[in-house]
């Protein structure tokens, strides 16, 4: 191949490349313009949402001026509410987390809660692992309160070693609905977690 032919081939191939270089630039500009136009309605909707959220505190202020009203309307007490409330209890026991277990209880409404929390701390110090099983035997509720009777089984592995301790009893939990949902406000027998 002669030098002249190589130059022509290079020249010919250079011309389409220059044309193609302009095409992606135009394509990019079109895509950017499309994205800007597509984002414009969302921008306006965001401004509307912001205006609505600016108005919401004013509405809340008018509500807070009135005398205290009930916090929330309590949902109907159900087996599902029971399982949700006992979920923290199970997670706390099986995860060996006193803090998580205490979240299942309403410390403000539970009689002698500080003593119960101390006893529960001693219980956690004595056993390194727990396994919990329960079966709902009966449940009833009215308004923001409910009660449930469980067939409750608890396996406790002592810190000092030795055989696993197994407990099986019927335990009655009383629950009440509040700001944090359904929480245990009392249970019998109190000595079950000791």
Backbone as CSV, one residue per row, in Angstrom:
resi,resn,N_x,N_y,N_z,CA_x,CA_y,CA_z,C_x,C_y,C_z
1,UNK,0.841,-1.159,0.000,0.000,0.000,0.000,0.894,1.232,0.000
2,UNK,0.516,2.168,-0.782,1.343,3.364,-0.871,0.955,4.346,0.194
3,UNK,1.816,5.298,0.387,1.593,6.313,1.398,0.361,7.141,1.096
4,UNK,0.118,7.383,-0.173,-1.037,8.152,-0.592,-2.340,7.432,-0.226
5,UNK,-2.382,6.085,-0.443,-3.588,5.331,-0.112,-3.825,5.303,1.394
6,UNK,-2.765,5.164,2.171,-2.914,5.146,3.630,-3.485,6.469,4.112
7,UNK,-2.954,7.577,3.476,-3.438,8.880,3.886,-4.909,9.042,3.556
8,UNK,-5.322,8.530,2.390,-6.732,8.615,1.985,-7.619,7.780,2.913
9,UNK,-7.148,6.594,3.262,-7.929,5.730,4.152,-8.081,6.406,5.507
10,UNK,-6.980,6.948,6.001,-7.032,7.656,7.269,-7.932,8.862,7.207
11,UNK,-7.879,9.560,6.077,-8.690,10.752,5.907,-10.162,10.395,5.795
12,UNK,-10.432,9.351,5.061,-11.830,8.919,4.923,-12.398,8.450,6.255
13,UNK,-11.595,7.718,6.981,-12.114,7.214,8.253,-12.181,8.322,9.295
14,UNK,-11.407,9.376,9.103,-11.447,10.470,10.066,-12.704,11.300,9.908
15,UNK,-13.221,11.413,8.708,-14.405,12.231,8.494,-15.632,11.646,9.175
16,UNK,-15.926,10.358,9.040,-17.091,9.844,9.761,-16.912,9.925,11.266
17,UNK,-15.691,9.775,11.748,-15.476,9.849,13.199,-15.823,11.234,13.717
18,UNK,-15.501,12.263,12.976,-15.837,13.617,13.403,-17.354,13.790,13.439
19,UNK,-18.040,13.227,12.469,-19.504,13.307,12.450,-20.117,12.555,13.620
20,UNK,-19.518,11.411,13.949,-20.021,10.635,15.083,-19.734,11.330,16.405
21,UNK,-18.640,12.085,16.477,-18.311,12.786,17.708,-19.363,13.843,18.015
22,UNK,-19.952,14.427,16.991,-20.992,15.431,17.216,-22.307,14.785,17.640
23,UNK,-22.589,13.602,17.142,-23.846,12.918,17.453,-23.968,12.611,18.943
24,UNK,-22.941,12.049,19.615,-23.104,11.793,21.057,-23.289,13.076,21.861
25,UNK,-22.654,14.146,21.452,-22.816,15.410,22.164,-24.264,15.894,22.071
26,UNK,-24.836,15.790,20.885,-26.234,16.190,20.707,-27.154,15.275,21.513
27,UNK,-26.853,13.995,21.524,-27.648,13.023,22.266,-27.590,13.321,23.773
28,UNK,-26.416,13.648,24.268,-26.255,13.972,25.690,-27.054,15.217,26.044
29,UNK,-27.020,16.236,25.179,-27.780,17.455,25.436,-29.283,17.180,25.475
30,UNK,-29.736,16.324,24.581,-31.162,15.974,24.552,-31.543,15.236,25.837
31,UNK,-30.709,14.286,26.276,-31.000,13.540,27.509,-31.010,14.459,28.727
32,UNK,-30.055,15.379,28.803,-30.005,16.305,29.936,-31.255,17.187,29.953
33,UNK,-31.660,17.675,28.789,-32.868,18.502,28.711,-34.093,17.695,29.148
34,UNK,-34.159,16.428,28.729,-35.278,15.566,29.120,-35.318,15.338,30.627
35,UNK,-34.153,15.119,31.222,-34.105,14.918,32.671,-34.534,16.166,33.424
36,UNK,-34.136,17.317,32.934,-34.524,18.570,33.592,-36.031,18.760,33.511
37,UNK,-36.605,18.493,32.344,-38.056,18.632,32.198,-38.806,17.607,33.034
38,UNK,-38.258,16.397,33.126,-38.914,15.359,33.922,-38.862,15.699,35.409
39,UNK,-37.803,16.348,35.841,-37.656,16.694,37.253,-38.481,17.914,37.634
40,UNK,-38.861,18.732,36.682,-39.593,19.966,36.977,-40.910,19.704,37.704
41,UNK,-41.772,18.753,37.310,-43.007,18.522,38.068,-42.719,18.060,39.490
42,UNK,-41.695,17.235,39.694,-41.354,16.785,41.040,-40.883,17.940,41.897
43,UNK,-40.188,18.883,41.280,-39.716,20.037,42.013,-40.904,20.848,42.526
44,UNK,-41.900,21.040,41.660,-43.087,21.789,42.074,-43.854,21.022,43.133
45,UNK,-43.972,19.692,42.977,-44.681,18.893,43.971,-43.950,18.950,45.301
46,UNK,-42.623,18.973,45.255,-41.848,19.097,46.488,-42.122,20.418,47.164
47,UNK,-42.253,21.476,46.368,-42.552,22.790,46.939,-43.941,22.772,47.571
48,UNK,-44.895,22.100,46.929,-46.236,21.992,47.483,-46.207,21.217,48.785
49,UNK,-45.436,20.108,48.810,-45.332,19.334,50.036,-44.700,20.154,51.141
50,UNK,-43.704,20.947,50.804,-43.053,21.779,51.805,-44.036,22.807,52.349
51,UNK,-44.830,23.406,51.475,-45.823,24.373,51.936,-46.836,23.708,52.851
52,UNK,-47.238,22.486,52.501,-48.192,21.763,53.337,-47.569,21.438,54.684
53,UNK,-46.264,21.076,54.696,-45.638,20.771,55.974,-45.430,22.037,56.786
54,UNK,-45.285,23.198,56.113,-45.186,24.451,56.845,-46.504,24.772,57.527
55,UNK,-47.616,24.377,56.915,-48.917,24.648,57.495,-49.257,23.673,58.606
56,UNK,-48.712,22.459,58.557,-49.045,21.433,59.544,-48.716,21.855,60.971
57,UNK,-47.538,22.473,61.250,-47.295,22.874,62.630,-48.321,23.875,63.140
58,UNK,-48.824,24.758,62.268,-49.839,25.713,62.701,-51.098,24.969,63.128
59,UNK,-51.444,23.925,62.364,-52.615,23.139,62.738,-52.373,22.420,64.053
60,UNK,-51.168,21.906,64.232,-50.856,21.208,65.469,-50.926,22.167,66.652
61,UNK,-50.518,23.405,66.438,-50.559,24.376,67.522,-51.990,24.613,67.973
62,UNK,-52.921,24.657,67.028,-54.310,24.876,67.423,-54.832,23.680,68.194
63,UNK,-54.383,22.450,67.822,-54.813,21.262,68.551,-54.243,21.251,69.962
64,UNK,-52.980,21.688,70.105,-52.340,21.621,71.413,-52.900,22.660,72.373
65,UNK,-53.593,23.694,71.874,-54.175,24.698,72.745,-55.373,24.147,73.501
66,UNK,-56.063,23.204,72.868,-57.223,22.631,73.536,-56.753,21.748,74.684
67,UNK,-57.666,21.456,75.587,-57.323,20.581,76.707,-56.842,19.252,76.185
68,UNK,-56.107,18.537,77.030,-55.537,17.269,76.588,-56.642,16.328,76.124
69,UNK,-56.421,15.802,74.940,-57.342,14.840,74.370,-56.669,13.478,74.400
70,UNK,-57.409,12.401,74.204,-56.787,11.077,74.194,-55.674,11.033,73.147
71,UNK,-54.559,10.367,73.514,-53.401,10.284,72.621,-53.763,9.645,71.285
72,UNK,-54.334,8.482,71.344,-54.662,7.745,70.134,-55.880,6.887,70.425
73,UNK,-56.546,6.519,69.374,-57.638,5.579,69.521,-57.017,4.192,69.532
74,UNK,-57.291,3.438,70.568,-56.696,2.106,70.700,-57.294,1.155,69.676
75,UNK,-56.438,0.435,68.948,-56.960,-0.583,68.055,-57.518,-1.737,68.882
76,UNK,-58.348,-2.495,68.255,-58.967,-3.620,68.944,-57.914,-4.615,69.406
77,UNK,-58.034,-5.073,70.640,-57.109,-6.068,71.181,-57.349,-7.380,70.449
78,UNK,-56.276,-7.982,69.978,-56.403,-9.213,69.206,-55.224,-10.122,69.480
79,UNK,-55.290,-11.297,68.903,-54.183,-12.249,69.033,-52.927,-11.681,68.377
80,UNK,-53.110,-10.952,67.299,-51.977,-10.326,66.617,-51.315,-9.277,67.518
81,UNK,-52.113,-8.496,68.242,-51.569,-7.512,69.181,-50.801,-8.214,70.297
82,UNK,-51.327,-9.353,70.747,-50.654,-10.134,71.775,-49.296,-10.609,71.286
83,UNK,-49.270,-11.158,70.076,-48.004,-11.666,69.527,-46.987,-10.544,69.328
84,UNK,-47.448,-9.375,68.934,-46.534,-8.240,68.753,-45.952,-7.806,70.097
85,UNK,-46.794,-7.727,71.120,-46.320,-7.311,72.444,-45.363,-8.347,73.038
86,UNK,-45.657,-9.607,72.823,-44.794,-10.654,73.365,-43.544,-10.873,72.508
87,UNK,-43.490,-10.241,71.354,-42.299,-10.348,70.501,-41.072,-9.749,71.173
88,UNK,-41.237,-8.574,71.823,-40.112,-7.962,72.548,-39.694,-8.838,73.719
89,UNK,-40.670,-9.440,74.371,-40.377,-10.332,75.493,-39.518,-11.505,75.014
90,UNK,-39.941,-12.135,73.925,-39.204,-13.272,73.372,-37.819,-12.840,72.889
91,UNK,-37.757,-11.736,72.129,-36.472,-11.267,71.600,-35.513,-10.915,72.733
92,UNK,-36.036,-10.325,73.796,-35.194,-9.972,74.936,-34.662,-11.190,75.659
93,UNK,-35.534,-12.170,75.875,-35.094,-13.387,76.556,-34.102,-14.174,75.695
94,UNK,-34.498,-14.483,74.480,-33.654,-15.341,73.641,-32.385,-14.625,73.181
95,UNK,-32.415,-13.291,73.123,-31.219,-12.531,72.781,-30.422,-12.134,74.016
96,UNK,-30.894,-12.552,75.179,-30.286,-12.237,76.474,-30.046,-10.729,76.594
97,UNK,-31.106,-9.958,76.293,-31.044,-8.499,76.361,-32.120,-8.000,77.320
98,UNK,-31.678,-7.602,78.503,-32.611,-7.093,79.509,-33.330,-5.853,78.996
99,UNK,-32.593,-4.976,78.340,-33.172,-3.734,77.823,-34.310,-4.025,76.840
100,UNK,-34.088,-4.966,75.947,-35.109,-5.321,74.963,-36.310,-5.972,75.640
101,UNK,-36.057,-6.811,76.620,-37.172,-7.463,77.313,-38.008,-6.436,78.067
102,UNK,-37.346,-5.472,78.706,-38.090,-4.463,79.468,-38.945,-3.573,78.578
103,UNK,-38.615,-3.512,77.278,-39.447,-2.728,76.354,-40.842,-3.311,76.199
104,UNK,-41.003,-4.588,76.518,-42.320,-5.219,76.425,-43.255,-4.749,77.537
105,UNK,-42.693,-4.134,78.573,-43.467,-3.722,79.737,-43.631,-2.208,79.777
106,UNK,-44.762,-1.762,80.321,-45.004,-0.336,80.496,-44.643,0.027,81.931
107,UNK,-43.452,0.572,82.108,-42.951,0.882,83.444,-43.762,1.922,84.188
108,UNK,-44.457,2.796,83.460,-45.262,3.828,84.111,-46.557,3.270,84.679
109,UNK,-47.081,2.250,84.089,-48.387,1.704,84.506,-48.271,0.405,85.298
110,UNK,-47.111,-0.220,85.272,-46.948,-1.512,85.940,-46.696,-1.306,87.431
111,UNK,-47.482,-1.967,88.279,-47.266,-1.838,89.723,-45.886,-2.392,90.116
112,UNK,-45.179,-1.657,90.954,-43.878,-2.057,91.498,-42.864,-2.405,90.395
113,UNK,-42.851,-1.586,89.344,-41.948,-1.813,88.208,-40.467,-1.786,88.591
114,UNK,-40.000,-0.833,89.428,-38.566,-0.833,89.770,-38.098,-2.142,90.413
115,UNK,-38.917,-2.681,91.285,-38.569,-3.968,91.917,-38.549,-5.085,90.882
116,UNK,-39.539,-5.081,90.003,-39.591,-6.081,88.937,-38.338,-6.013,88.065
117,UNK,-37.900,-4.791,87.695,-36.706,-4.630,86.854,-35.459,-5.144,87.567
118,UNK,-35.358,-4.901,88.884,-34.210,-5.417,89.646,-34.219,-6.944,89.688
119,UNK,-35.394,-7.525,89.920,-35.507,-8.987,89.948,-35.169,-9.590,88.590
120,UNK,-35.579,-8.905,87.543,-35.287,-9.386,86.198,-33.778,-9.310,85.913
121,UNK,-33.114,-8.284,86.420,-31.655,-8.170,86.273,-30.965,-9.358,86.952
122,UNK,-31.406,-9.704,88.150,-30.847,-10.853,88.860,-31.112,-12.153,88.087
123,UNK,-32.287,-12.251,87.491,-32.654,-13.412,86.677,-31.699,-13.544,85.487
124,UNK,-31.426,-12.444,84.807,-30.515,-12.452,83.660,-29.078,-12.768,84.094
125,UNK,-28.696,-12.330,85.302,-27.352,-12.607,85.800,-27.168,-14.087,86.136
126,UNK,-28.259,-14.773,86.466,-28.186,-16.178,86.863,-28.183,-17.147,85.688
127,UNK,-28.724,-16.727,84.572,-28.853,-17.623,83.417,-28.217,-16.999,82.189
128,UNK,-27.504,-17.835,81.431,-26.807,-17.313,80.252,-27.606,-17.452,78.963
129,UNK,-28.625,-18.296,78.978,-29.402,-18.494,77.756,-30.836,-18.878,78.104
130,UNK,-31.762,-18.385,77.285,-33.175,-18.690,77.470,-33.780,-19.134,76.151
131,UNK,-34.770,-20.002,76.254,-35.615,-20.354,75.113,-37.043,-20.272,75.607
132,UNK,-37.885,-19.664,74.792,-39.251,-19.391,75.220,-40.236,-19.935,74.190
133,UNK,-41.290,-20.527,74.682,-42.388,-21.003,73.832,-43.691,-20.636,74.537
134,UNK,-44.690,-20.257,73.754,-45.987,-19.995,74.365,-47.102,-20.368,73.401
135,UNK,-48.239,-20.659,74.002,-49.453,-20.951,73.245,-50.570,-20.133,73.873
136,UNK,-51.282,-19.395,73.036,-52.377,-18.565,73.533,-53.574,-19.465,73.814
137,UNK,-54.019,-19.446,75.065,-55.171,-20.249,75.459,-56.454,-19.437,75.417
138,UNK,-56.357,-18.174,75.814,-57.554,-17.332,75.894,-57.121,-15.876,75.841
139,UNK,-57.895,-15.058,75.158,-57.611,-13.622,75.157,-58.924,-12.853,75.116
140,UNK,-58.910,-11.699,75.768,-60.092,-10.839,75.756,-59.629,-9.410,75.946
141,UNK,-60.421,-8.492,75.452,-60.052,-7.093,75.596,-61.236,-6.190,75.365
142,UNK,-61.102,-5.003,75.929,-62.130,-3.999,75.745,-61.443,-2.640,75.800
143,UNK,-61.629,-1.864,74.752,-60.999,-0.553,74.697,-59.488,-0.675,74.665
144,UNK,-58.805,0.128,75.484,-57.343,0.125,75.444,-56.707,-0.945,76.329
145,UNK,-57.501,-1.858,76.888,-56.953,-2.904,77.770,-57.290,-4.285,77.233
146,UNK,-56.406,-5.226,77.550,-56.635,-6.604,77.152,-55.921,-7.546,78.096
147,UNK,-56.341,-8.784,78.084,-55.712,-9.809,78.916,-55.584,-11.076,78.094
148,UNK,-54.526,-11.810,78.372,-54.281,-13.037,77.630,-53.740,-14.090,78.593
149,UNK,-54.236,-15.301,78.452,-53.763,-16.435,79.242,-52.938,-17.308,78.315
150,UNK,-51.710,-17.576,78.733,-50.787,-18.345,77.904,-50.358,-19.623,78.597
151,UNK,-50.114,-20.631,77.808,-49.356,-21.796,78.245,-47.918,-21.425,77.939
152,UNK,-47.123,-21.147,78.964,-45.803,-20.550,78.802,-44.743,-21.553,79.221
153,UNK,-43.782,-21.794,78.329,-42.659,-22.677,78.634,-41.368,-21.884,78.510
154,UNK,-40.485,-22.078,79.481,-39.222,-21.363,79.489,-38.099,-22.331,79.840
155,UNK,-37.066,-22.348,79.012,-35.866,-23.137,79.272,-34.752,-22.173,79.632
156,UNK,-34.081,-22.440,80.760,-33.049,-21.539,81.271,-31.751,-22.323,81.436
157,UNK,-30.663,-21.806,80.861,-29.353,-22.429,81.002,-28.558,-21.643,82.044
158,UNK,-28.227,-22.282,83.181,-27.522,-21.565,84.247,-26.121,-21.106,83.827
159,UNK,-25.707,-19.950,84.362,-24.373,-19.415,84.088,-23.314,-20.350,84.663
160,UNK,-23.564,-20.909,85.834,-22.601,-21.762,86.517,-22.522,-23.166,85.919
161,UNK,-23.302,-23.415,84.893,-23.321,-24.763,84.312,-24.410,-25.588,84.954
162,UNK,-24.466,-26.814,84.580,-25.485,-27.688,85.130,-26.607,-27.899,84.139
163,UNK,-27.611,-28.653,84.563,-28.707,-28.977,83.648,-29.589,-27.767,83.343
164,UNK,-30.222,-27.827,82.206,-31.152,-26.778,81.795,-32.393,-26.855,82.687
165,UNK,-32.835,-25.690,83.153,-34.033,-25.609,83.990,-35.220,-25.351,83.070
166,UNK,-36.255,-26.188,83.215,-37.457,-26.021,82.394,-38.640,-25.677,83.285
167,UNK,-39.337,-24.606,82.874,-40.541,-24.178,83.582,-41.702,-24.223,82.604
168,UNK,-42.850,-24.641,83.108,-44.055,-24.646,82.290,-45.230,-24.275,83.199
169,UNK,-45.876,-23.157,82.882,-47.011,-22.686,83.671,-47.954,-21.906,82.801
170,UNK,-49.132,-21.740,83.309,-50.046,-20.800,82.681,-49.743,-19.425,83.267
171,UNK,-49.550,-18.455,82.393,-49.221,-17.100,82.819,-50.269,-16.169,82.220
172,UNK,-50.772,-15.274,83.050,-51.773,-14.303,82.599,-51.109,-12.937,82.467
173,UNK,-51.144,-12.378,81.275,-50.588,-11.057,81.015,-51.726,-10.070,80.812
174,UNK,-51.619,-8.913,81.467,-52.549,-7.814,81.238,-51.807,-6.787,80.400
175,UNK,-52.456,-6.303,79.360,-51.822,-5.356,78.442,-52.677,-4.116,78.299
176,UNK,-51.997,-3.036,77.963,-52.697,-1.778,77.743,-52.069,-1.076,76.553
177,UNK,-52.918,-0.413,75.782,-52.439,0.307,74.607,-52.046,1.721,74.999
178,UNK,-50.874,2.151,74.549,-50.395,3.504,74.838,-49.619,4.051,73.658
179,UNK,-48.792,5.047,73.912,-48.031,5.699,72.848,-47.087,4.743,72.136
180,UNK,-46.614,3.732,72.826,-45.678,2.771,72.233,-46.362,1.492,71.773
181,UNK,-47.679,1.525,71.669,-48.420,0.340,71.236,-48.853,-0.488,72.440
182,UNK,-49.121,-1.755,72.208,-49.555,-2.652,73.279,-48.352,-3.028,74.125
183,UNK,-48.453,-2.814,75.441,-47.386,-3.140,76.376,-47.988,-3.881,77.569
184,UNK,-47.163,-4.710,78.201,-47.591,-5.475,79.373,-47.591,-4.544,80.583
185,UNK,-48.708,-4.526,81.308,-48.802,-3.694,82.509,-48.820,-4.538,83.783
186,UNK,-49.044,-5.821,83.651,-48.985,-6.721,84.798,-49.019,-8.156,84.312
187,UNK,-48.575,-9.068,85.152,-48.675,-10.494,84.832,-48.649,-11.289,86.125
188,UNK,-49.228,-12.469,86.067,-49.275,-13.389,87.211,-48.956,-14.795,86.715
189,UNK,-48.186,-15.552,87.411,-47.509,-15.277,88.671,-46.237,-14.454,88.456
190,UNK,-45.991,-13.506,89.319,-44.844,-12.613,89.222,-43.515,-13.371,89.377
191,UNK,-43.522,-14.462,90.086,-42.287,-15.222,90.328,-41.840,-16.066,89.140
192,UNK,-42.577,-16.023,88.045,-42.207,-16.881,86.906,-40.838,-16.508,86.342
193,UNK,-40.519,-15.231,86.308,-39.224,-14.791,85.801,-38.250,-14.575,86.968
194,UNK,-37.973,-15.644,87.701,-37.007,-15.546,88.800,-36.292,-16.867,88.973
